[in-house]
Amino acid sequence: MASNVDEITINYEEDDVVVVKELDKEILSKGAWATIIFKYQQWDPKKEEYGPERYSIRRYRKMNNEYRQQSKFTISSPDQARKIVDTLQKWIGDESGS
């Protein structure tokens, strides 16, 4: 596990194959609790290639000087990602606060 939030990755290797390949990440918050959004691809052994880009928001808690994953939310499709972005833009852009 990582002791520094910048070292956290979702890269995962199994039998010398990178099964989960991290493409990018953005650290949304740091501290005792860290939130990171990842862009990644998963290896498809049937097709012997990486699948489409995926996205995951993950929360980590620092205990005993190591970050440990506490929760995750995987965005299931580009359409769902667009709906999340659209909703947040609507809410943030709403001057009335309701």
N, C-alpha and C positions, 0 to 999 in steps of 0.2 A: 504494500500500500504506500501511497505517497504521503510525505510529511509536509510538502509544499503544494498549495492549490494549483500552481502552474504545472506541476508534474503529473496531475491526474489525467489519465487517458482511458479510452474505452477500447483501444486496440486489444485484440484477444487472439492468441495463437493456439492452435491445437494440431498436434502431429505435423509440425513444421509448416502449417498453412495458416495464414492470417485470416481467421474466420470473420472477425469484425475489424474493418479497416476504418479508422478515424480519418476523415477528410479535413475537418476544421472544428474549432470549438470557440466559444465565447464565454468568458467567465462573467456571469451576471452579478454575483455577489461573493465577497470574500469574508473570512472571519471564522468563528467557531463553527458556523454553518455556511457552506458554500453552495451556490447554485450555478450550474454550467449547462449550456445548450450545446449539443454535439451534432455535427453532420457526419454521417458515416454510410458505409456499404457493408452488406453481408455477403459472404461467399456462398454461392449456390453450387453444391457438389454435383448435382445432376447435370447442370449446364456447363460446369467447370469455368464459371466466370462470376464476377460480382454483379449483384442485383442493383436495383435502382437506389438512388440516394434516399436516405431516411434521416429522421431527426429525433432527438431524444433530449428531454430536460431532466436533469438529475440533481438530487440534493445529497450533499455529503456533510457528515458531522465529524469534527476533529476530536478524537478521544485518544489519550495516551500518545499524543504527538503524531497521530496518523489519521488521515481522512478515510472514512468508511461510508460507503453508499448507504443511504437511509431510504430513499424512494426514487422512483423514476416514472416518467410519463413519456411514452413513445407516440409520436405524431404519426398516424397511420397512413397518410397519403398527402401529396401536394395540395389536394383540394382542402383537406382538413387544416393544413398549415395556412392556406390563404384565408380560410374562415376565421382562424385564430387571430391572424394579423388584422383583418378587416374589423373584427369585433373590438380588439384593443385600440385600434385607431379611432373608431367611433367613440368609445368610452373616454379615451384620453382627450379627444377633440371636443367633447361635450362640455361647453363652458358652464352649464348650469350645475354640474356636479351630480346630476341624478341619473 
